[in-house]
Amino acid sequence: MTAAAIRTALEAAAVLLYAVDGMMTAARKRMDVVGTYSLAVVTAFGGGTLRDLLVGQRPFFWVARWHYLVVIAALCVGFCYQPAIRAFASLLYRSGAVVDALGLALFTLTGIDAALQANLPAFVVSLIGVITGTFGGVLRDVCSGEVPELFRPGSLNALSAFAGSWVYLGARALGWHGLVVAGLSFATIMTLRFVSVRWDVRAPDPVWLPRRGNDAGDRDA
């Protein structure tokens, strides 16, 4: 299997996982089929589109592989009107920690790969990996009227992608085989994200959050 084929497979898997995430969010918000499709597309393509903008990739990946749009449209119609498909998506979504970690890891890897191909500096590569893995979720939350999870106190979403990006860059600098490098990065992101979702492991809150609560309490008194 060629490197290009591996990249395409990773991307397709990430698109599918994030599209299902968008559909399930639309169902919770009681959107119609148009809203469901829109949210699925935004979630699945948001991070990759921003990645392509930053690295100067044209056409955008979802334009070059337009069949993603058709497949997601078919999934959304089935999701909205076929109970069996909705049940399958719900089953997938209920494995929330695993699905979320998989999508984050897969999209982060595609971002790292695109940035490296563009010969960008290492720190920029790591940030593009984070952006690719997380921005679809930001757009999903904004479009559904929620504070993006990425910006909520304690979230390890971006930190997991950032750590995985630097594992990738460090292993690559040591001259390790490409598949080993990608595997280590993937495992790092998966582990950190899964642990944070499954056992509610959080980053420390900013110092102003407890202080704000105390100030509010003082005012109330």
SVG drawing of the C-alpha trace seen along z (x, -y; Angstrom):
<svg xmlns="http://www.w3.org/2000/svg" viewBox="-38 -43 56 45">
<polyline fill="none" stroke="black" stroke-width="0.4" points="0.0,0.0 1.5,-3.3 1.9,-6.4 -0.7,-8.3 -3.2,-5.4 -2.6,-5.3 -3.2,-9.1 -6.4,-8.8 -7.6,-5.9 -6.8,-7.9 -8.6,-10.9 -11.7,-8.9 -12.0,-7.3 -11.7,-10.7 -14.3,-12.2 -16.7,-9.4 -16.2,-9.5 -16.6,-13.3 -19.7,-13.2 -21.4,-10.8 -20.5,-13.1 -22.1,-16.0 -25.2,-14.0 -25.7,-12.9 -25.3,-16.5 -27.9,-17.6 -30.3,-14.9 -29.8,-16.1 -30.6,-19.6 -33.6,-18.3 -32.5,-19.6 -34.1,-18.6 -32.3,-16.7 -30.8,-19.9 -29.5,-20.9 -28.2,-17.4 -26.3,-17.4 -24.9,-20.9 -23.7,-20.0 -22.2,-16.7 -20.3,-18.5 -19.1,-21.3 -17.8,-18.8 -16.2,-16.5 -14.6,-19.1 -13.9,-22.1 -10.4,-21.1 -9.2,-19.8 -10.4,-23.0 -8.6,-25.3 -5.5,-23.0 -5.7,-23.3 -6.0,-27.1 -2.9,-27.3 -0.7,-25.1 -1.9,-26.5 -3.5,-23.3 -5.9,-23.7 -8.4,-22.4 -9.7,-21.7 -9.6,-18.1 -13.3,-17.7 -13.5,-19.3 -10.8,-16.9 -12.6,-14.0 -16.2,-15.3 -17.6,-11.8 -17.2,-12.4 -20.1,-14.9 -22.3,-12.4 -21.6,-9.6 -22.3,-11.9 -25.6,-13.1 -26.7,-9.5 -25.8,-8.7 -27.7,-11.8 -30.8,-10.8 -30.6,-7.3 -29.9,-8.6 -32.9,-10.8 -35.4,-8.3 -34.1,-4.8 -34.2,-3.6 -31.6,-0.9 -29.0,-3.4 -29.8,-5.7 -29.4,-2.8 -26.0,-2.0 -24.9,-5.6 -26.1,-5.8 -24.2,-2.6 -21.1,-4.1 -21.6,-7.4 -22.2,-5.7 -18.6,-4.5 -18.0,-8.2 -14.5,-8.2 -13.1,-5.8 -14.8,-7.5 -13.8,-11.0 -10.2,-9.9 -10.0,-8.1 -11.3,-11.1 -8.9,-13.5 -5.9,-11.2 -6.7,-10.5 -7.3,-14.2 -4.2,-15.3 -2.1,-12.9 -3.4,-14.2 -2.6,-17.8 0.9,-16.9 1.5,-15.1 0.2,-18.1 2.3,-20.6 5.5,-18.5 4.9,-18.2 4.7,-22.0 8.1,-22.1 6.8,-24.2 8.7,-24.8 8.3,-22.1 6.2,-24.3 3.9,-25.3 3.5,-21.7 2.4,-20.8 -0.1,-23.7 -1.6,-22.7 -1.9,-19.1 -3.9,-20.5 -6.0,-22.8 -6.9,-20.0 -7.9,-17.7 -10.0,-20.2 -11.5,-22.9 -14.3,-20.7 -15.5,-20.3 -15.3,-24.0 -17.5,-24.8 -19.9,-22.0 -20.4,-23.6 -20.7,-27.1 -23.3,-26.1 -25.3,-24.2 -25.2,-27.1 -22.7,-25.7 -19.5,-26.9 -16.8,-24.9 -15.5,-22.0 -12.0,-23.1 -12.3,-26.3 -14.0,-24.8 -11.8,-24.7 -9.9,-21.4 -10.3,-20.1 -7.4,-18.0 -8.6,-18.0 -5.9,-20.3 -3.3,-19.2 -3.7,-15.6 -3.2,-16.6 -0.3,-18.8 1.5,-16.1 0.9,-13.6 2.3,-16.0 5.5,-16.4 5.9,-12.7 5.6,-12.4 8.2,-15.1 10.6,-13.7 10.4,-10.2 10.8,-11.4 13.9,-13.4 15.4,-10.2 15.0,-8.7 12.5,-6.0 10.4,-4.3 7.3,-6.3 4.8,-3.7 6.4,-3.5 6.4,-7.3 2.7,-7.5 1.8,-4.7 3.4,-6.3 1.8,-9.6 -1.6,-7.9 -1.3,-5.9 -0.3,-9.1 -3.3,-11.1 -5.7,-8.1 -4.4,-7.4 -4.5,-11.0 -7.9,-11.8 -9.5,-8.5 -8.2,-8.9 -9.5,-12.5 -13.0,-11.5 -13.4,-8.2 -12.1,-9.2 -12.6,-13.0 -8.8,-13.8 -8.6,-17.5 -6.0,-20.2 -5.6,-22.6 -8.2,-25.4 -6.9,-29.0 -6.3,-30.8 -9.1,-33.3 -11.9,-30.7 -11.8,-30.0 -11.2,-33.7 -14.2,-34.6 -16.3,-32.3 -15.0,-33.7 -15.6,-37.3 -19.2,-36.4 -19.7,-34.9 -18.3,-38.0 -20.6,-40.2 -23.6,-38.0 -22.7,-38.3"/>
</svg>
